[in-house]
Amino acid sequence: SLAVSKSDFTCADVGENTVTLTVTDNNGNVDTLTAVVTVEDNVLPVPVTKPITVQLDSTGNTAITPQHINDGSSDACSISDLSIDISSFTCADVGGNTVTLSVTDDNDNVLTSSSTVTVEDNVKPVVITQDITVQLDAAGDVSITTADIDNGSSDACGMSLALDITAFTCAEVGAN
């Protein structure tokens, strides 16, 4: 008969394992010898991602971690590392962005999967105005621009300025 000291191997056995083979003949004579069984994990991890939406902060920045887009990645043994190729976003990234999640198992097998990270800018601009006094010209008219009224308005992602009234006549003398 033939018997081995170990015949089942798991992830805990990756690497070299000394196994003893015991041989018994029909007359009860026994001999043993060892052999090295090398267990390899060549099974790739299974990356699973999900799309997410993130908001820029008041400075026009946001950041994510691998856990934000990981949606249950797995491995036959265990995962040692999750990483992403893009983690920081700015105003220039508003809209959809492809982010790649890399999943590495304990035996350095790596597989990737992509996800869409949608970046939104929902922070209102800061509007700062100033009161001004203007003089009508000889024809009784005066025009103003946004630069006349703006007193340092700002937005991290940029903005455009517009006035609802830019021209005044004698009919608007007084506060407007």
Salt bridges, closest charged atoms under 4 A:
ASP13 OD1 - LYS6 NZ 3.40
